[in-house]
């Protein structure tokens, strides 16, 4: 399957069979069980030794999500014009948008969460619920609302997500004390399951073919060693080295809407990236995630907004991605997610550093204080619809809207600093 066909298949993707009527999420919220590491009588725990947090920042991430009626392009008297081809017709709707509770370098601060839903530029009442218990600890916010006029020119969700972030120092020697362990939580167990636009694009059954295609690569990267005979950190690092040297980063993996905002991702899946030996950093992330799962490490993808100053381009936000793999400490049974930013590591060179030396972006990271995690998946792991390309948010309407255009804009500001608020970008 070539990249364009994979993109076409992604259009109007529905993640699972759609039940009759409007999907109404459960209000239940699954809380993660990471304990943060206790101190034993012998001194700091392994978890406390592995990670040191530095340079904490307090952020407010505003997401402005827009669904519009499709656009008709016509040439009139030699001039290209754009007009709305139709209006959006629905009675009720739900929007799902991710809210990342925690990563190795971030945490969600629920007290300042705020939102507004607008239909045809008029605010409407909405019912908000959390959807928890999803793959690898992913959580979604769901906003359900009615359409007061039957027809609508647009639907807009503004949501303010407060986050704390920090940089990470990583003690790899301490991490090497961690041995293989069966996944003891739902977050870890589901971290071994296939993920949309990672192991498969259209149908979860494609995951078997992905595993078959990756098997000889993984065997080569490991030097035919059994990963179970390595420490998890050593096995993960060996696979990361293989991915780093196998894939040449090409493109940004993002698709622009008609107004130059983010419409979604262009993703062909891990198997296609491995086959072509090139892809965006998000496809590189997907390949690493698939390979780590294949050797038995629960893994999740992290997608984040980078607050670094941006140059000229289509998008108002830089999107970064990396993986985190799960580990269980033997002393205090702490569950850790260890980050690996293979795309950032590759910027330092196309040859991987030696496995027995510290990597700047394996476990450690000196830039994550400005990375605001926005999703743990490339498409919501619940029944939902995206228009044209996959995106980490989704729509449900009744009756179902068949055509539309979607766009997302981010604004980032500091929640509180000694010098006052930073300007919104």
C-alpha positions in Angstrom: 0.0 0.0 0.0 1.5 3.3 -1.0 1.3 6.5 1.1 -1.4 8.1 -1.0 -3.6 5.1 -0.8 -3.1 4.9 2.9 -4.1 8.5 3.2 -7.2 7.9 1.2 -8.2 5.0 3.3 -7.9 7.2 6.4 -10.6 9.6 5.0 -13.8 9.5 7.1 -12.2 6.8 9.3 -14.5 5.3 11.9 -12.7 3.6 14.7 -15.0 0.6 15.2 -18.6 -0.3 14.5 -21.0 2.6 15.0 -24.0 1.9 17.3 -27.4 3.3 16.3 -28.0 6.8 17.5 -25.5 9.2 19.1 -22.6 7.7 20.9 -22.8 8.7 24.6 -19.6 8.1 26.6 -19.4 6.8 30.1 -18.6 9.3 32.8 -16.3 6.7 34.5 -12.7 7.9 34.8 -9.8 5.4 35.1 -7.0 6.7 37.2 -3.4 5.6 36.6 -1.6 3.8 39.4 1.8 5.3 39.2 2.8 5.9 42.8 5.7 8.3 42.2 8.2 6.2 44.1 8.5 5.6 47.8 11.7 5.9 49.9 12.9 2.7 51.4 14.9 2.2 54.6 18.0 1.8 52.5 17.7 5.2 50.7 16.0 6.5 47.6 14.0 4.0 45.6 14.9 3.0 42.1 12.1 5.2 40.7 13.5 8.2 42.6 17.0 7.5 41.3 15.9 7.0 37.7 14.3 10.4 37.0 15.1 13.9 38.2 12.7 16.6 37.2 14.1 20.1 36.3 13.0 23.4 35.0 9.3 23.1 35.6 6.9 25.3 33.6 3.2 26.0 34.1 1.2 26.3 30.8 -2.2 26.9 29.5 -2.8 25.2 26.1 -5.8 26.5 24.2 -7.1 24.3 21.4 -9.5 25.9 18.9 -11.2 23.1 16.9 -13.3 23.9 13.9 -15.7 21.9 11.7 -17.0 23.6 8.6 -19.2 22.8 5.7 -17.3 21.6 2.6 -16.0 24.2 0.2 -16.9 24.3 -3.5 -14.1 25.7 -5.7 -15.3 27.3 -9.0 -13.7 29.4 -11.7 -15.9 32.4 -12.5 -14.7 34.6 -15.3 -11.2 33.3 -14.9 -11.1 33.9 -11.2 -11.0 31.0 -8.7 -13.7 31.4 -6.0 -14.6 29.4 -3.0 -18.1 29.1 -1.6 -19.7 26.8 1.0 -21.2 23.9 -0.9 -23.7 23.2 1.8 -24.5 23.6 5.5 -23.9 21.0 8.2 -27.2 19.3 9.0 -27.5 17.5 12.3 -29.7 17.4 15.4 -27.1 16.5 18.1 -23.4 15.9 18.2 -20.4 15.0 20.3 -16.8 16.0 20.0 -14.0 14.0 21.6 -10.7 15.6 22.2 -7.7 14.1 24.2 -6.7 15.3 27.6 -3.4 13.8 28.6 -3.4 13.2 32.4 0.4 12.5 32.7 3.5 11.6 30.9 7.1 11.2 32.2 7.5 15.0 31.6 4.1 16.4 32.2 0.9 16.4 34.3 -2.6 17.8 33.7 -3.9 20.3 36.3 -7.7 19.8 36.3 -8.7 22.9 38.3 -8.3 25.3 35.4 -9.9 23.2 32.6 -12.4 25.3 30.7 -14.3 25.1 27.4 -16.9 26.6 25.1 -18.9 25.1 22.3 -20.3 27.2 19.5 -22.6 26.4 16.6 -22.8 28.8 13.7 -20.8 31.2 15.9 -23.3 31.1 18.8 -22.5 29.6 22.1 -24.6 26.5 23.0 -24.9 24.5 26.2 -22.8 21.3 26.3 -22.5 18.3 28.6 -18.9 17.3 29.4 -17.6 13.9 30.5 -14.3 12.1 30.7 -13.7 8.9 28.9 -11.1 6.8 30.6 -9.9 3.2 30.6 -8.5 3.5 27.0 -5.3 2.3 25.5 -2.1 3.0 27.4 -3.9 5.4 29.8 -5.3 7.6 27.1 -8.2 9.9 28.2 -10.6 11.8 26.1 -12.9 14.7 27.0 -16.4 14.4 25.4 -18.6 17.4 24.7 -22.2 16.6 23.8 -24.6 19.3 22.5 -27.7 19.9 20.4 -28.0 21.9 17.2 -30.5 24.6 17.9 -31.2 25.4 14.3 -31.0 22.0 12.5 -28.6 23.6 10.0 -25.2 25.0 10.9 -22.4 26.7 9.0 -19.7 25.6 11.5 -19.1 24.0 14.9 -16.3 25.2 17.1 -14.8 23.8 20.4 -12.5 26.0 22.4 -10.8 24.1 25.3 -8.2 25.4 27.8 -6.0 22.6 29.1 -3.6 23.5 32.0 -0.4 21.5 32.1 2.8 21.4 34.1 5.9 20.3 32.2 9.6 19.7 33.1 12.9 18.5 31.7 14.2 15.1 32.7 17.6 13.7 33.9 17.9 10.0 33.6 20.0 7.6 35.6 20.5 4.7 33.2 22.5 2.6 35.6 19.5 2.6 38.0 17.2 1.9 35.2 19.2 -1.2 34.3 18.2 -2.7 37.6 14.6 -3.1 36.1 13.9 -6.6 34.9 11.1 -7.8 32.6 7.7 -7.9 34.3 4.2 -8.9 33.2 2.1 -5.8 32.7 0.3 -5.3 36.0 -2.2 -2.6 35.1 -4.7 -1.9 32.3 -2.5 0.9 31.0 0.4 -1.4 30.6 -1.6 -4.3 29.2 -3.2 -2.2 26.6 0.2 -0.8 25.7 0.8 -4.1 23.9 -2.2 -3.8 21.7 -2.2 -2.6 18.1 -2.7 1.1 17.6 -4.4 2.9 14.7 -1.9 4.4 12.2 0.9 2.5 13.9 0.4 -1.3 13.4 -2.6 -0.8 11.1 -4.2 1.9 9.0 -7.7 0.6 8.1 -8.3 -2.6 9.9 -6.8 -4.0 13.1 -6.3 -7.3 11.2 -3.4 -5.6 9.4 -1.4 -5.7 12.5 -0.4 -9.4 11.8 1.1 -8.4 8.5 3.0 -5.5 10.2 4.5 -7.9 12.7 5.5 -10.2 9.9 7.2 -7.4 8.0 9.0 -6.1 11.1 10.2 -9.4 12.4 13.4 -9.7 10.2 14.3 -6.1 10.9 13.9 -6.5 14.7 16.0 -9.7 14.5 18.7 -7.9 12.7 18.7 -4.9 15.0 19.0 -7.2 18.0 21.8 -9.2 16.4 19.6 -12.3 16.7 19.7 -12.0 20.5 16.6 -12.9 22.5 15.3 -9.6 23.9 14.1 -11.5 27.0 17.7 -12.1 27.8 18.5 -8.4 27.8 17.4 -5.9 30.4 14.3 -4.0 29.2 16.2 -0.7 29.0 19.0 -2.3 26.9 16.5 -4.0 24.6 14.6 -0.7 24.1 17.8 1.2 23.4 18.9 -1.4 20.9 15.6 -1.2 19.0 15.8 2.6 19.1 19.2 2.5 17.6 17.9 0.3 14.8 15.0 2.6 14.0 17.3 5.7 14.1 19.7 4.3 11.5 17.0 2.7 9.4 14.7 5.7 8.8 15.6 9.0 7.1 13.3 11.8 8.3 11.3 13.3 5.4 8.5 15.8 5.6 6.5 16.9 8.7 3.7 14.4 8.4 1.0 17.1 8.8 -1.8 18.1 6.5 -3.0 21.7 6.2 -6.7 22.8 6.1 -7.8 25.3 3.5 -7.0 28.2 5.9 -3.5 26.9 6.6 -4.3 25.4 10.0 -3.8 21.8 11.1 -6.2 19.4 9.5 -4.6 16.1 10.7 -1.8 13.7 10.0 -0.4 12.0 6.9 0.5 8.6 8.2 1.1 5.3 6.3 1.8 3.0 9.3 4.9 1.4 10.7 5.2 -1.3 8.0 5.2 1.3 5.1 7.8 3.4 6.9 10.0 0.4 7.4 9.6 -0.6 3.8 10.4 2.9 2.4 13.1 3.7 5.0 11.9 7.2 5.2 9.0 9.1 6.8 8.1 12.0 9.1 9.1 12.1 12.7 5.6 10.9 13.6 6.0 7.9 11.3 9.4 7.2 12.9 7.7 7.3 16.3 5.1 4.9 15.0 7.7 2.5 13.8 9.6 2.5 17.1 6.3 2.0 19.0 5.4 -1.0 16.9 8.9 -2.5 17.2 9.0 -2.1 21.0 5.5 -3.7 21.4 6.7 -6.5 19.2 9.5 -7.4 21.6 7.1 -7.3 24.6 7.5 -3.8 25.9 4.2 -1.9 26.6 4.5 1.3 24.6 2.5 4.5 24.0 3.0 7.4 21.6 3.1 11.0 22.9 2.1 13.9 20.6 2.9 17.4 21.9 2.8 21.0 20.9 6.3 22.5 20.9 6.3 26.1 22.3 9.6 26.9 20.6 9.5 30.0 18.3 8.2 29.1 14.9 9.4 30.2 11.5 7.4 30.8 8.4 5.1 28.0 7.4 1.5 26.8 7.2 0.9 25.9 10.8 0.7 28.0 13.9 2.1 25.1 16.0 5.0 22.7 15.9 3.9 19.1 16.7 6.4 16.7 18.2 6.1 13.1 19.0 8.0 10.4 20.8 7.4 7.1 22.6 7.3 6.0 26.2 7.8 2.4 27.2 6.5 0.9 30.5 8.7 -0.5 33.2 8.0 -1.8 36.8 10.6 -1.2 39.5 11.5 -4.3 41.5 11.7 -2.6 44.9 8.6 -0.5 45.2 6.6 -1.8 42.3 6.4 1.7 40.8 5.1 1.9 37.2 7.2 4.1 35.0 6.9 5.4 31.5 10.4 5.9 30.0 10.6 8.4 27.1 12.5 7.8 23.9 12.7 10.7 21.4 14.4 8.9 18.5 13.6 11.7 16.0 15.3 14.3 18.2 18.2 11.9 18.8 18.7 11.5 15.0 19.2 15.2 14.6 22.5 14.7 16.3 23.6 12.2 13.6 22.3 9.4 11.4 24.5 6.9 13.3 23.2 5.8 16.7 25.5 6.4 19.7 26.9 3.3 21.4 24.4 1.4 23.5 26.6 1.4 26.6 26.8 5.2 26.7 24.1 7.7 27.8 21.9 9.2 25.1 20.7 12.7 25.4 17.2 11.8 24.3 16.7 8.3 25.8 15.1 8.7 29.2 16.6 12.1 29.5 15.4 15.2 27.7 16.5 18.9 28.0 13.6 20.3 25.9 10.4 18.7 27.3 9.7 21.7 29.5 8.4 23.4 26.4 6.6 20.3 25.0 2.9 20.3 25.9 1.5 16.8 25.4 -1.9 16.9 23.7 -2.5 13.2 22.8 -1.4 9.6 23.3 -2.8 8.5 19.9 -3.0 9.6 16.3 -6.8 8.9 16.1 -9.2 8.5 19.1 -9.5 4.9 20.3 -13.3 5.2 20.3 -15.9 5.3 17.6 -15.5 8.7 16.0 -15.1 10.4 12.6 -12.4 12.5 11.0 -12.8 14.3 7.7 -10.2 13.7 5.0 -7.3 12.7 7.2 -6.8 11.1 10.6 -6.6 13.4 13.6 -6.3 12.9 17.4 -9.8 14.4 17.8 -13.1 13.1 16.5 -16.8 14.0 15.7 -20.1 12.2 16.0 -23.3 13.6 14.8 -26.9 12.4 14.4 -27.8 12.3 11.5 -24.2 11.7 10.4 -22.6 14.5 8.6 -21.0 13.0 5.5 -18.8 15.8 4.3 -16.9 18.5 6.1 -13.6 20.2 6.6 -11.7 20.3 9.9 -9.0 22.6 11.3 -7.2 23.0 14.6 -5.3 25.9 16.0 -3.2 26.1 19.3 -2.4 29.0 21.5 0.1 28.6 24.3 0.6 30.9 27.3 2.1 30.6 30.7 -0.3 30.1 33.6 1.8 31.9 36.2 5.4 33.2 36.1 7.3 35.7 38.3 7.5 38.1 35.3 3.8 37.9 34.5 2.1 36.2 31.5 4.0 35.3 28.4 2.4 36.4 25.1 0.1 34.0 23.4 1.5 32.6 20.2 
